[in-house]
Amino acid sequence: MIHTRILLHSLSFLILVVRVSRPVCVEVPSDTEAVLGNPMKLTCISCMKREEVNAETRVDWTYVTSNNDEIPMYLYDGQPHDVAGPFKGRLLWNGSKDLQDVSISFRNVTLNDTGTYKCEVFRQFNFDSYTPFYRGEKIINLVVREKAPQDTTALYSEIMMYVLLVFLTFWLVVEMIYCYRKISKSDEQTQDSATDYLAIPSENKENLAAPVTE
């Protein structure tokens, strides 16, 4: 009976560990600023509530013009495909194996890449009795800059680091001076005591050293 309980507890703990260690999908927003000439990832994450369910997935990436016209730029329908047009040869598939991350990346962005992009995901789930589907989309407003903007947070952090370094250096110098003066004062007192002792006549030294008897 005791062995059975131990076995059941062990199995429960193993199941808990397996559940906890399962990767978690989080739909994070995409970056919206890029620097001229650098690679840029357009993040599109579409989480599935049941990862174990087989689903046929199609992903359409389009560029939305100022007139709300959509220009196809990339397609995934079982395999990633470049689409003929102004973006052909400039994009890379950057999605995950389970197709919850269906992102793409620019090899290098230009100023003309500033604009609106749409990621449209279509999934058809395969169940025994019915085949439900899901359709979702994400909009990314990308801005391409000639130079990377200065990160004020990093600048403030660097300034604070230098201020702290100066303060610690000053405190260390003060501590060293204090310790040096204390040691010097102690040495002077020891030297004065030794000088006073040497200045005592010999007979007095013997009297000092002799024990007192009644």
Residue pairs with C-beta under 8 A, 6 or more apart in sequence:
25 45
25 47
25 48
25 51
25 100
26 45
26 47
27 45
27 46
27 47
28 43
28 45
29 43
30 41
30 42
30 43
30 44
30 103
30 138
30 140
31 40
31 41
31 43
32 140
32 141
32 142
32 143
33 142
33 143
33 144
33 145
33 149
34 40
34 106
34 109
34 113
34 142
34 143
34 144
34 145
35 109
35 144
35 145
35 146
35 147
35 148
36 109
36 110
36 111
36 144
36 145
36 146
36 147
37 108
37 109
37 110
38 108
38 109
39 105
39 106
39 107
39 108
39 109
40 105
40 106
40 109
40 113
40 142
40 144
41 94
41 103
41 104
41 105
41 106
42 61
42 103
42 104
42 105
42 106
42 117
42 119
42 140
42 142
43 101
43 103
43 140
44 59
44 61
44 101
44 102
44 103
44 104
44 119
44 121
44 138
44 140
45 100
45 101
45 102
45 103
46 100
46 102
46 121
46 123
46 136
46 138
47 100
48 55
48 98
48 100
48 123
51 98
51 100
53 125
53 126
53 127
54 125
54 126
55 99
55 123
55 124
55 125
55 126
56 78
56 123
56 124
56 126
57 76
57 99
57 102
57 121
57 122
57 123
58 75
58 76
58 77
58 121
58 122
58 123
59 74
59 75
59 76
59 77
59 95
59 99
59 102
59 119
59 120
59 121
59 122
60 72
60 74
60 75
60 119
60 120
60 122
61 72
61 73
61 74
61 75
61 91
61 104
61 117
61 118
61 119
61 120
62 70
62 71
62 72
62 73
62 117
62 118
62 120
63 70
63 71
63 73
63 86
63 87
63 115
63 116
63 117
63 118
64 70
64 71
64 115
64 116
64 117
64 118
64 139
65 71
65 115
70 118
71 85
71 86
71 87
72 83
72 85
73 83
73 85
73 86
73 87
73 91
73 117
74 80
74 81
74 82
74 83
74 87
74 91
74 93
74 104
75 81
75 83
76 93
76 95
76 99
76 102
80 93
80 95
82 88
82 89
82 91
90 106
90 107
90 108
91 104
91 105
91 106
91 107
92 104
92 105
92 106
92 107
93 104
94 101
94 103
94 104
94 105
95 101
95 102
95 103
95 104
96 102
102 119
102 121
103 119
106 113
109 142
109 144
110 144
111 144
111 146
113 142
113 144
114 142
114 143
114 144
115 141
115 142
116 139
116 140
116 141
116 142
117 139
117 140
117 142
118 137
118 138
118 139
118 140
119 137
119 138
119 140
120 135
120 136
120 137
121 134
121 135
121 136
121 137
122 133
122 134
122 135
123 133
123 134
123 135
124 131
124 132
124 133
125 131
125 132
125 133
125 134
197 205
200 208
